[in-house]
Amino acid sequence: MDYKNFGSTGLKVSPLCLGCMTYGLPDRGKHPWTLEEERSRPLIRQAVDLGINFFDTANSYSDGTSEEIVGRALKEFTRRDEVVIATKVYFPMSTGPNGGGLSRKAIFNSIDASLKRLGTDYVDLYQIHRWDYDTPIEETLEALHDVVKAGKARYLGASSMFAWQFSKALHLARANGWTRFVSMQNHYNLLYREEEREMLPLCADEGIAVMPWSPLARGKLTRAANERTDRTLTDDYATQLYSATEDADHLVIEAVATVAKQRGVPMAQVALAWLRQQPGVTSPIIGASKAGQLDDAIQALSLKLGAEELTQLEAAYVPHTAVGQN
């Protein structure tokens, strides 16, 4: 595994990050397709054995059970100083008025609860899952800075938002001497490339690590456009993200299939290889519910696409309405 610097920091991460939304109790939260602990542990172990040292979860995944499963597995399979653990805060964890969001109270409560579930004294990367329109960003940034100074997080990151919001947060942190965000976890893949307009150039200019979520478009880039799986039948969020551009997206999927056939590799490898070759991308977040999916991701690290192939994959793309920020 060829490890790389996480943006402009000295932190070394694997060029793939294991996304852990797949791991959690199916009856907790909104993801009935998640894997319980017995089925999750072999996949986390496989990732460790393959050299992946970067693991991303969130307090809201399966009502906190993802953090619990990931924490126990990593404690058994690794040493704490050998892995980079990332989690997130924002979405409600209780029905009370302060059960979610990015207020000072919510952040302080959430970091302590996440650390308890993960079974660790600190997280390496603490990320805001979305922008909180009900809380002044100054309050959020100062609270996150205090979390870092208390030793509960090593670095701070952000997830999907508009570029102007991220720019504002970076500017305010710099102006006030607060700990700045070092990463952006954004929605970016062959079916959704709107991040290329403003967010990616901003991240490049600021030295921000980019760790795209849904690099395979929730599986759409791994199979024929009309093929369905158990997850597609219950993944309502995928419908929100991609249904409006379905016809154009089918052409992109066909291009992926064509290049994959020419190369003699699975479609997933082509889609991941394309993403990894995009400027500024640090470590795409891959999900894995089967061992073969991790193997494909690792093989994609050595797949180098040529200029003609890149053009072929990108030719059918049409502008999309911005989604995923709210």
Salt bridges, closest charged atoms under 4 A:
GLU36 OE1 - ARG39 NH1 3.95
GLU37 OE1 - ARG72 NH2 2.83
ASP49 OD1 - ARG45 NE 3.25
ASP56 OD2 - LYS88 NZ 2.67
ASP63 OD2 - ARG28 NE 3.02
GLU67 OE1 - ARG117 NE 2.59
GLU76 OE1 - ARG41 NH2 2.61
ASP81 OD2 - ARG79 NH2 3.18
GLU82 OE2 - ARG79 NH1 3.72
ASP112 OD1 - LYS152 NZ 2.73
ASP124 OD2 - ARG80 NH2 2.98
ASP146 OD2 - ARG104 NH2 2.61
GLU194 OE1 - ARG197 NE 2.54
GLU196 OE2 - ARG193 NE 3.10
GLU206 OE1 - ARG174 NH2 2.98
GLU206 OE1 - ARG180 NH2 2.89
ASP235 OD2 - ARG218 NE 2.79
ASP235 OD2 - ARG231 NE 3.15
GLU246 OE2 - HIS250 NE2 3.93
ASP249 OD1 - HIS320 NE2 3.23
GLU309 OE2 - ARG263 NE 2.84
